[in-house]
Amino acid sequence: MKKIIFLLISSISIIACNSKKNAETYENFVSSISYVENNGSNEVRLNLPNGGSKIIHKFDEHIFESGKKCSYTTDTPFGGLNFLDGDTSFHLVNTSYAKTSRGRYNMIYIYQKNQNVLVYMEMLEIQGLVDSKILFKGNIFQTKSDLLSETEETYKTENEKKTMKFKFDENPNETIELVIDGKDVSMEFYQNDELVRMIKGTYSNNKFLMDDNEVEYVLNENNLCYHLEGNDYCYSKISERTIN
């Protein structure tokens, strides 16, 4: 009888300890976002209390920058708090952002109420807010993890580093020096041999996703072209070499 009572007390103690541990985990846990490149797209993952993560969004484009805060991060989203439907018991606990091609900033705001989490995203461009959506809403302690799979590079480029030089067909004094290093790329723009600007980006399937909000560049066999306001503009290749 004493043995049964001892086992019963031990079981209650273990349950109490686990309950206390779970309560401490719940009390101290703060939701956050991570970005994982997988098979050519970038997964936005909500980090879970059990150490796993849940896919809540995907960017089918390159992420140039990401982090917790940037110059556009504010205490309140650009479009206001209507997505909370007046529920003031949700509190902002974390933020994140991802800068994608054409200068778009994808701002993520994470709100929490007890075990419930709401993740809201705004997409900002030069003209202001262009779109917004709720990425996740639910009990984060009851949310199942999505398994991480091995990432697969889809950039069909060689590992060698190459540099190319192009001249503008309509003005030979305008030239571009292009450097491709695996999937990373940089463009230097010259006017009369004087550097006027430089942009960086990534290279995929003969297209350049550049860190600006202007145009998309396409590399053909003998030229580099872009399309703007209904017209095509091309730079003809004048040199190419491999850098060891």
N, C-alpha and C positions, 0 to 999 in steps of 0.2 A: 504493500500500500504506500509506504514511504517512497519507494522507487517510482511509483506511478505519479505521486504528487511532485517529486523532484523533476521528472521528465516534463510534466505539465507546466511547472514554473519555468523551466529552461526554454520550452517552446514559446511561452508567452514573452519571455525576455528577448528571445531572438526576433519575434514578430515586432515587439516594441522598438528594438534597435533598428530593424529594417525600416519601420515606419518613420522613425526619427531621421534615418539616413535619407530616405526618399523625400521627406519634408525639407531637409536641408538642401538637397539637390534642387528641388523645386524653387526654394526661396532664393538660392544663389544663382540659378541658371539665367543667363541673358542670351536671347536669340541673336544669331549673326548669320552673315551670308558668306559663301565662298564661291569661287569661279573655277570650273574644271573644263579644260579643253578635251573634247572627246569626238573622234571621228569627223573632224572638220567643223564642228559646231562648239559653242561654248555654253556649258550648262551652268545655270544659276542654281545653287544648292542652299537650302535652308539647313543650317547645322542643328542637330537634335541633341537632347540631353544624354542619350545613350552612346554618344560618340559618332553616330552615323549621320547621314544627311539625306534630304529629300529634294529631288529635282522639281523646281517650281516654275522654271522658265528656261528658254534656250535662245541664244543669239546665233543666227546663222551667218555671222560676220566676225571679223577680227576685233578683239578688244585691245585698244591701244593703251589704255590706262584703267586701273581699278584700285579701289581702296575704300576706306571708311568715310572720308570727307574730301570735298573739293571746293572750289570757289562758289559753286552753285548750291552747296548744302546749307539748308536753313532749318530753323526749329519747326517750321510748318511748311508743308509742301506748297509749291507754287500755286496750285489750283484750289487750295483750301482743304477743309476737313469733312466735306460732304460724304466721303466714302465711309465715315464712321457712323453715319445715320444718327448723329446726336448722342452716341454712347461715350460719355466723358470718362468712363471708368477705364478705357484703353489709354495707355501712356506710351509715349515714344521712348524706346529703350536702346535703339541702335539705328545707324544709317549705313548706307553703302552706295557706291556708284560704279558705273562702267562706261568709259568713253569708247564709242564704236566709230565706224567709218562715217565720213562726211561731217565730222564734228559733233555728232549727237551725244548728249549726256543722258544716260539712263539712271535716274536717281531713285534709290530704293529706301523706303522708310519702314521700320519694323516697330509695330505697336504690340504691347502685351497687357493682358488682363488676367491675373492669376496664371492658369495653365493655358489660356487661349492666346493665340498669336495671330496678328493680321499683318500681311506684307503687302505694301502698296508701292507701285512704280509709276513714275512720271518720266516721259521722254521729252527732253528739252533740246531745241535747236536755236539758231540765231533769232528766228522770228518769235521765239517763246515756246509755250507749251503746245506740243503737237498731238500728244496722246497720253492716256493714263489707264491703269488697270490694277485690279487686286490680283496678286499672284498666289496668295495663300490665305486661308482663314480656317482655323480649327485648333483643336487641343494638341499642342506640340508633344505632350507626354504620351499621347496615344497614336502618334503618327509613325508609320513604318518607314524604315530607311530604304533608299534605292541603292542597289549594289554599284560599286565603282567598277568599271570595266577598263581594260587596258586601252590607253589612248592610241589612236591611229592617225598618223600624219597623212593628210590628203593633199598636201602641197607637192605638185609634181615638178620639183626642181632638183637639180643636182646639188651635191654638197659643196662643190667648188665655188669660189668667189670670182665673179666676173664684173668687169666695168665696160660700159658702152658710152659712146658719145654720139649725140644727135644734133642736127641743125634744123631750125624751123624753115619749112618750105617757103613761107611767105616773107621771111626776113632772116637771111643767113647769119646776121649778127646775134641772133638769139639762139643759144645752144643749151642743151641739157646733158649733164653727165650723170649716168645711171649706174648705181652699184648694186648688184644682187649678191647676197651672201646667204645661200640656202633659201629660206622663206622670207628673210628680212631684206628690205630694199630702202635705198635713199636716192633722192633726186636733187641735184644741184642745178639751179637755173642761172645762166650767165647772160649778160648783155654787154657786147663788146669786150668779152673775156673778163668781165667783172661780175663776181658772184652777187646776185640780187636776192636770192632766197633759197632755202632748202627745206624739203619736207621728207618725212619718213613714213614707212608703211610696211605692208607685207605683200607677197607675190603668190598668186594662186591661179592656176589654169590660164596663164598668159594675161591675167588682169591684175592691176595694182589697187589695193585698198589702202589709200593714203590718208594720213592724218591731217586732212583739211576738209572743207565743206564745199568744194567747188566742182570738180569733175572726176570721172573715172578714166584712167589711162589703160590702153590696151597695147600690148607689145606684139607686133607682127614680125615676120622674118627680117624685113629691112626698114621698118619704121616704128615709131611710137606715136599713137594717136589718141585724141580725146574728142568727145562730142559735147557741144555747148550751144544751147539756144537754137537747135535745129541745124547746126553746121558742124562739119568734121574738120579738125585741125591736126596736121601731122608734122612730125619731125623725122627727117630721113637719117638713117644710121650712117655715120662716117668712119667709125672705128669700133673695134671690140677686142678685148684681151682678157686672158685669165690671170688672176692674181693668186700666186702660190702662198 
